[in-house]
Amino acid sequence: AQQYQGRVIVVKVNVDSLPAVAGRYGIQGIPAVLVFDKGKEVQRLVGLRSAGEYTKVLDKLLGQA
């Protein structure tokens, strides 16, 4: 989140505490990282990933790849 401050908003949700959120977005596995652009889901990563994989996805979506 700090690396992309001012360019993206990072939100963490505990789906055990808020199962309605998991249902709304069809989350069946955790961790699940959903990336939105203007309210529309543009990328979904399910399962444990390296920090580099998240960086690669964000850089590509931000036009920095």
N, C-alpha and C positions, 0 to 999 in steps of 0.2 A: 504494500500500500504506500509506503513512504517513497519508494522509487518512482511511483507514478502519480504522486501528489499533484493535484491541480489538473490532472488529465483524465483520471478515472476515479470512480467511487467504489470502494471495496466494502462489502457488507457481509457479515458472518451471521448465520442463522443456525440455531440448535434445533434441528427438526424433531428431536425427541420431545422438546418442550413446546414446539409449534408444529404439530403434525399436519395442520391444515396447509401450511406453506409447502411441505413436501408433496401433499396431494395436488395442490394447485399447479405445481410445476412438474409433476410426474416423476419425482425423485424416488428411485428405487434402490440406489446404492450410494454409500457415502465413503469417502468424501465426494461431493459433487460440486463442481464449479461451473456456474452458468454465467455467460458473458452476454450482456445486453447492449444494444446500440439503439438509442431513441425508443426505448421500451420494447424492442423486439429482440428475442433471443437469437444470437448469431453464432454462438459456439457453446458446446457442452463438453466438459471433461469429467469423467467418472472414474473413481479409483485414485489411489495415491500416485502422485506425479512429482517429478523433481521441480525445483524452483525455476530451473532453466526452461522447462516445457511451458510453464505459465508465462514466463517472460517472452518466449518466442511467439506465443499466441497473441499476447497483448501488443507486442511490437508490430506484428503483422497487421493487426486490426487498426492500429494507430498510424499505419503507413510508414513505419520505421524499419521494416525488414529489408 
